[in-house]
Amino acid sequence: MASKSGEPSKDHGTSQPDLGDTQSAYEGWSEPNDTAELPQSGSESSPAAVTSSPPHGKAHSTALPHTRAGAWWSALIIGALLLILLLVFILQNLATTTIFVLFWEWDMPVGVALLGAAILGILIAACIGGVRILQLRRTARKGLR
């Protein structure tokens, strides 16, 4: 065997490097053998020799079904996180600014002003979407008659 300094062993006269802790890290590890599952030529292939795995993309049979309560719970958690993020945004933007709209004038924090602008934008988009839904319903009713 080799000594700690990598000197030749007295028994064999060859030099072997000291692997230290690296050898213990590889104990019990072996290269994956891709040919282990393939039947050898000339041998009988049996169903027991080939391991089967479930197809990709299919859920395991023990998976729980999705429920409305689970969806609401997830939405509640996401909504709560968004509200916390919004609160932090408003609290970090408390510098007061003057907002001018036509002949009105308001003094309010920047965070609150931006929040109001975002809410107004969402309401405008919801009104446009609602009008489009009414148009589609009217067209669908005419098509049924």
Contact map, one row per residue, 1 for C-alpha under 8 A:
1110000011110001000000000000000000000000000000000000000000000000000000000000000000000000000000000000000000000000000000000000000000000000000000000
1111111110000011110000000000000000000000000000000000000000000000000000000000000000000000000000000000000000000000000000000000000000000000000000000
1111111110000000010000000000000000000000000000000000000000000000000000000000000000000000000000000000000000000000000000000000000000000000000000000
0111111000000000010000000000000000000000000000000000000000000000000000000000000000000000000000000000000000000000000000000000000000000000000000000
0111111000000000110000000000000000000000000000000000000000000000000000000000000000000000000000000000000000000000000000000000000000000000000000000
0111111100000011110000000000000000000000000000000000000000000000000000000000000000000000000000000000000000000000000000000000000000000000000000000
0111111110000011000000000000000000000000000000000000000000000000000000000000000000000000000000000000000000000000000000000000000000000000000000000
0110011111011111000000000000000000000000000000000000000000000000000000000000000000000000000000000000000000000000000000000000000000000000000000000
1110001111111110000000000000000000000000000000000000000000000000000000000000000000000000000000000000000000000000000000000000000000000000000000000
1000000111111000000000000000000000000000000000000000000000000000000000000000000000000000000000000000000000000000000000000000000000000000000000000
1000000011111000000000000000000000000000000000000000000000000000000000000000000000000000000000000000000000000000000000000000000000000000000000000
1000000111111100000000000000000000000000000000000000000000000000000000000000000000000000000000000000000000000000000000000000000000000000000000000
0000000111111110000000000000000000000000000000000000000000000000000000000000000000000000000000000000000000000000000000000000000000000000000000000
0000000110011111000000000000000000000000000000000000000000000000000000000000000000000000000000000000000000000000000000000000000000000000000000000
0100011110001111100000000000000000000000000000000000000000000000000000000000000000000000000000000000000000000000000000000000000000000000000000000
1100011100000111110000000000000000000000000000000000000000000000000000000000000000000000000000000000000000000000000000000000000000000000000000000
0100110000000011111000000000000000000000000000000000000000000000000000000000000000000000000000000000000000000000000000000000000000000000000000000
0111110000000001111100000000000000000000000000000000000000000000000000000000000000000000000000000000000000000000000000000000000000000000000000000
0000000000000000111111100000000000000000000000000000000000000000000000000000000000000000000000000000000000000000000000000000000000000000000000000
0000000000000000011111110000000000000000000000000000000000000000000000000000000000000000000000000000000000000000000000000000000000000000000000000
0000000000000000001111111000000000000000000000000000000000000000000000000000000000000000000000000000000000000000000000000000000000000000000000000
0000000000000000001111111100000000000000000000000000000000000000000000000000000000000000000000000000000000000000000000000000000000000000000000000
0000000000000000001111111110000000000000000000000000000000000000000000000000000000000000000000000000000000000000000000000000000000000000000000000
0000000000000000000111111110000000000000000000000000000000000000000000000000000000000000000000000000000000000000000000000000000000000000000000000
0000000000000000000011111110000000000000000000000000000000000000000000000000000000000000000000000000000000000000000000000000000000000000000000000
0000000000000000000001111111100000000000000000000000000000000000000000000000000000000000000000000000000000000000000000000000000000000000000000000
0000000000000000000000111111100000000000000000000000000000000000000000000000000000000000000000000000000000000000000000000000000000000000000000000
0000000000000000000000000111110000000000000000000000000000000000000000000000000000000000000000000000000000000000000000000000000000000000000000000
0000000000000000000000000111111000000000000000000000000000000000000000000000000000000000000000000000000000000000000000000000000000000000000000000
0000000000000000000000000001111100000000000000000000000000000000000000000000000000000000000000000000000000000000000000000000000000000000000000000
0000000000000000000000000000111110000000000000000000000000000000000000000000000000000000000000000000000000000000000000000000000000000000000000000
0000000000000000000000000000011111000000000000000000000000000000000000000000000000000000000000000000000000000000000000000000000000000000000000000
0000000000000000000000000000001111110000000000000000000000000000000000000000000000000000000000000000000000000000000000000000000000000000000000000
0000000000000000000000000000000111111100000000000000000000000000000000000000000000000000000000000000000000000000000000000000000000000000000000000
0000000000000000000000000000000011111100000000000000000000000000000000000000000000000000000000000000000000000000000000000000000000000000000000000
0000000000000000000000000000000011111110000000000000000000000000000000000000000000000000000000000000000000000000000000000000000000000000000000000
0000000000000000000000000000000001111110000000001110000000000000000000000000000000000000000000000000000000000000000000000000000000000000000000000
0000000000000000000000000000000001111111000000000100000000000000000000000000000000000000000000000000000000000000000000000000000000000000000000000
0000000000000000000000000000000000011111101110001000000000000000000000000000000000000000000000000000000000000000000000000000000000000000000000000
0000000000000000000000000000000000000111111000000000000000000000000000000000000000000000000000000000000000000000000000000000000000000000000000000
0000000000000000000000000000000000000011111000000000000000000000000000000000000000000000000000000000000000000000000000000000000000000000000000000
0000000000000000000000000000000000000001111100000000000000000000000000000000000000000000000000000000000000000000000000000000000000000000000000000
0000000000000000000000000000000000000011111110000000000000000000000000000000000000000000000000000000000000000000000000000000000000000000000000000
0000000000000000000000000000000000000010011111000000000000000000000000000000000000000000000000000000000000000000000000000000000000000000000000000
0000000000000000000000000000000000000010001111101000000000000000000000000000000000000000000000000000000000000000000000000000000000000000000000000
0000000000000000000000000000000000000000000111111100000000000000000000000000000000000000000000000000000000000000000000000000000000000000000000000
0000000000000000000000000000000000000000000011111110000000000000000000000000000000000000000000000000000000000000000000000000000000000000000000000
0000000000000000000000000000000000000000000001111110000000000000000000000000000000000000000000000000000000000000000000000000000000000000000000000
0000000000000000000000000000000000001010000011111110000000000000000000000000000000000000000000000000000000000000000000000000000000000000000000000
0000000000000000000000000000000000001100000001111111000000000000000000000000000000000000000000000000000000000000000000000000000000000000000000000
0000000000000000000000000000000000001000000000111111100000000000000000000000000000000000000000000000000000000000000000000000000000000000000000000
0000000000000000000000000000000000000000000000000111110000000000000000000000000000000000000000000000000000000000000000000000000000000000000000000
0000000000000000000000000000000000000000000000000011111000000000000000000000000000000000000000000000000000000000000000000000000000000000000000000
0000000000000000000000000000000000000000000000000001111101000000000000000000000000000000000000000000000000000000000000000000000000000000000000000
0000000000000000000000000000000000000000000000000000111111000000000000000000000000000000000000000000000000000000000000000000000000000000000000000
0000000000000000000000000000000000000000000000000000011111000000000000000000000000000000000000000000000000000000000000000000000000000000000000000
0000000000000000000000000000000000000000000000000000001111100000000000000000000000000000000000000000000000000000000000000000000000000000000000000
0000000000000000000000000000000000000000000000000000011111110000000000000000000000000000000000000000000000000000000000000000000000000000000000000
0000000000000000000000000000000000000000000000000000000011111010000000000000000000000000000000000000000000000000000000000000000000000000000000000
0000000000000000000000000000000000000000000000000000000001111110000000000000000000000000000000000000000000000000000000000000000000000000000000000
0000000000000000000000000000000000000000000000000000000000111110000000000000000000000000000000000000000000000000000000000000000000000000000000000
0000000000000000000000000000000000000000000000000000000000011111000000000000000000000000000000000000000000000000000000000000000000000000000000000
0000000000000000000000000000000000000000000000000000000000111111100000000000000000000000000000000000000000000000000000000000000000000000000000000
0000000000000000000000000000000000000000000000000000000000000111110000000000000000000000000000000000000000000000000000000000000000000000000000000
0000000000000000000000000000000000000000000000000000000000000011111000000000000000000000000000000000000000000000000000000000000000000000000000000
0000000000000000000000000000000000000000000000000000000000000001111101100000000000000000000000000000000000000000000000000000000000000000000000000
0000000000000000000000000000000000000000000000000000000000000000111111100000000000000000000000000000000000000000000000000000000000000000000000000
0000000000000000000000000000000000000000000000000000000000000000011111110000000000000000000000000000000000000000000000000000000000000000000000000
0000000000000000000000000000000000000000000000000000000000000000001111111000000000000000000000000000000000000000000000000000000000000000000000000
0000000000000000000000000000000000000000000000000000000000000000011111111100000000000000000000000000000000000000000000000000000000000000000000000
0000000000000000000000000000000000000000000000000000000000000000011111111110000000000000000000000000000000000000000000000000000000000000000000000
0000000000000000000000000000000000000000000000000000000000000000000111111111000000000000000000000000000000000000000000000000000000000000000000000
0000000000000000000000000000000000000000000000000000000000000000000011111111100000000000000000000000000000000000000000000000000000000000000000000
0000000000000000000000000000000000000000000000000000000000000000000001111111110000000000000000000000000000000000000000000000000000000000000000000
0000000000000000000000000000000000000000000000000000000000000000000000111111111000000000000000000000000000000000000000000000000000000000000000000
0000000000000000000000000000000000000000000000000000000000000000000000011111111100000000000000000000000000000000000000000000000000000000000000000
0000000000000000000000000000000000000000000000000000000000000000000000001111111110000000000000000000000000000000000000000000000000000000000000000
0000000000000000000000000000000000000000000000000000000000000000000000000111111111000000000000000000000000000000000000000000000000000000000000000
0000000000000000000000000000000000000000000000000000000000000000000000000011111111100000000000000000000000000000000000000000000000000000000000000
0000000000000000000000000000000000000000000000000000000000000000000000000001111111110000000000000000000000000000000000000000000000000000000000000
0000000000000000000000000000000000000000000000000000000000000000000000000000111111111000000000000000000000000000000000000000000000000000000000000
0000000000000000000000000000000000000000000000000000000000000000000000000000011111111100000000000000000000000000000000000000000000000000000000000
0000000000000000000000000000000000000000000000000000000000000000000000000000001111111110000000000000000000000000000000000000000000000000000000000
0000000000000000000000000000000000000000000000000000000000000000000000000000000111111111000000000000000000000000000000000000000000000000000000000
0000000000000000000000000000000000000000000000000000000000000000000000000000000011111111100000000000000000000000000000000000000000000000000000000
0000000000000000000000000000000000000000000000000000000000000000000000000000000001111111110000000000000000000000000000000000000000000000000000000
0000000000000000000000000000000000000000000000000000000000000000000000000000000000111111111000000000000000000000000000000000000000000000000000000
0000000000000000000000000000000000000000000000000000000000000000000000000000000000011111111100000000000000000000000000000000000000000000000000000
0000000000000000000000000000000000000000000000000000000000000000000000000000000000001111111110000000000000000010000000000000000000000000000000000
0000000000000000000000000000000000000000000000000000000000000000000000000000000000000111111111000000000000000111000000000000000000000000000000000
0000000000000000000000000000000000000000000000000000000000000000000000000000000000000011111111000000000000000010000000000000000000000000000000000
0000000000000000000000000000000000000000000000000000000000000000000000000000000000000001111111000000000000000010000000000000000000000000000000000
0000000000000000000000000000000000000000000000000000000000000000000000000000000000000000111111100000000000001110000000000000000000000000000000000
0000000000000000000000000000000000000000000000000000000000000000000000000000000000000000011111110000000000001110000000000000000000000000000000000
0000000000000000000000000000000000000000000000000000000000000000000000000000000000000000000011111000000000001100000000000000000000000000000000000
0000000000000000000000000000000000000000000000000000000000000000000000000000000000000000000001111100000000111100000000000000000000000000000000000
0000000000000000000000000000000000000000000000000000000000000000000000000000000000000000000000111110000000111100000000000000000000000000000000000
0000000000000000000000000000000000000000000000000000000000000000000000000000000000000000000000011111000011110000000000000000000000000000000000000
0000000000000000000000000000000000000000000000000000000000000000000000000000000000000000000000001111100011110000100000000000000000000000000000000
0000000000000000000000000000000000000000000000000000000000000000000000000000000000000000000000000111111111000000000000000000000000000000000000000
0000000000000000000000000000000000000000000000000000000000000000000000000000000000000000000000000011111110000000000000000000000000000000000000000
0000000000000000000000000000000000000000000000000000000000000000000000000000000000000000000000000001111100000000000000000000000000000000000000000
0000000000000000000000000000000000000000000000000000000000000000000000000000000000000000000000000001111110000000000000000000000000000000000000000
0000000000000000000000000000000000000000000000000000000000000000000000000000000000000000000000000001111111000000000000000000000000000000000000000
0000000000000000000000000000000000000000000000000000000000000000000000000000000000000000000000000111101111100000000000000000000000000000000000000
0000000000000000000000000000000000000000000000000000000000000000000000000000000000000000000000000111000111110000000000000000000000000000000000000
0000000000000000000000000000000000000000000000000000000000000000000000000000000000000000000000011110000011111000000000000000000000000000000000000
0000000000000000000000000000000000000000000000000000000000000000000000000000000000000000000000011110000001111101100000000000000000000000000000000
0000000000000000000000000000000000000000000000000000000000000000000000000000000000000000000011111000000000111111100000000000000000000000000000000
0000000000000000000000000000000000000000000000000000000000000000000000000000000000000000010011111000000000011111110000000000000000000000000000000
0000000000000000000000000000000000000000000000000000000000000000000000000000000000000000111111000000000000001111111000000000000000000000000000000
0000000000000000000000000000000000000000000000000000000000000000000000000000000000000000010000000000000000011111111100000000000000000000000000000
0000000000000000000000000000000000000000000000000000000000000000000000000000000000000000000000000010000000011111111110000000000000000000000000000
0000000000000000000000000000000000000000000000000000000000000000000000000000000000000000000000000000000000000111111111000000000000000000000000000
0000000000000000000000000000000000000000000000000000000000000000000000000000000000000000000000000000000000000011111111100000000000000000000000000
0000000000000000000000000000000000000000000000000000000000000000000000000000000000000000000000000000000000000001111111110000000000000000000000000
0000000000000000000000000000000000000000000000000000000000000000000000000000000000000000000000000000000000000000111111111000000000000000000000000
0000000000000000000000000000000000000000000000000000000000000000000000000000000000000000000000000000000000000000011111111100000000000000000000000
0000000000000000000000000000000000000000000000000000000000000000000000000000000000000000000000000000000000000000001111111110000000000000000000000
0000000000000000000000000000000000000000000000000000000000000000000000000000000000000000000000000000000000000000000111111111000000000000000000000
0000000000000000000000000000000000000000000000000000000000000000000000000000000000000000000000000000000000000000000011111111100000000000000000000
0000000000000000000000000000000000000000000000000000000000000000000000000000000000000000000000000000000000000000000001111111110000000000000000000
0000000000000000000000000000000000000000000000000000000000000000000000000000000000000000000000000000000000000000000000111111111000000000000000000
0000000000000000000000000000000000000000000000000000000000000000000000000000000000000000000000000000000000000000000000011111111100000000000000000
0000000000000000000000000000000000000000000000000000000000000000000000000000000000000000000000000000000000000000000000001111111110000000000000000
0000000000000000000000000000000000000000000000000000000000000000000000000000000000000000000000000000000000000000000000000111111111000000000000000
0000000000000000000000000000000000000000000000000000000000000000000000000000000000000000000000000000000000000000000000000011111111100000000000000
0000000000000000000000000000000000000000000000000000000000000000000000000000000000000000000000000000000000000000000000000001111111110000000000000
0000000000000000000000000000000000000000000000000000000000000000000000000000000000000000000000000000000000000000000000000000111111111000000000000
0000000000000000000000000000000000000000000000000000000000000000000000000000000000000000000000000000000000000000000000000000011111111100000000000
0000000000000000000000000000000000000000000000000000000000000000000000000000000000000000000000000000000000000000000000000000001111111110000000000
0000000000000000000000000000000000000000000000000000000000000000000000000000000000000000000000000000000000000000000000000000000111111111000000000
0000000000000000000000000000000000000000000000000000000000000000000000000000000000000000000000000000000000000000000000000000000011111111100000000
0000000000000000000000000000000000000000000000000000000000000000000000000000000000000000000000000000000000000000000000000000000001111111110000000
0000000000000000000000000000000000000000000000000000000000000000000000000000000000000000000000000000000000000000000000000000000000111111111000000
0000000000000000000000000000000000000000000000000000000000000000000000000000000000000000000000000000000000000000000000000000000000011111111100000
0000000000000000000000000000000000000000000000000000000000000000000000000000000000000000000000000000000000000000000000000000000000001111111110000
0000000000000000000000000000000000000000000000000000000000000000000000000000000000000000000000000000000000000000000000000000000000000111111111000
0000000000000000000000000000000000000000000000000000000000000000000000000000000000000000000000000000000000000000000000000000000000000011111111100
0000000000000000000000000000000000000000000000000000000000000000000000000000000000000000000000000000000000000000000000000000000000000001111111110
0000000000000000000000000000000000000000000000000000000000000000000000000000000000000000000000000000000000000000000000000000000000000000111111111
0000000000000000000000000000000000000000000000000000000000000000000000000000000000000000000000000000000000000000000000000000000000000000011111111
0000000000000000000000000000000000000000000000000000000000000000000000000000000000000000000000000000000000000000000000000000000000000000001111111
0000000000000000000000000000000000000000000000000000000000000000000000000000000000000000000000000000000000000000000000000000000000000000000111111
0000000000000000000000000000000000000000000000000000000000000000000000000000000000000000000000000000000000000000000000000000000000000000000011111
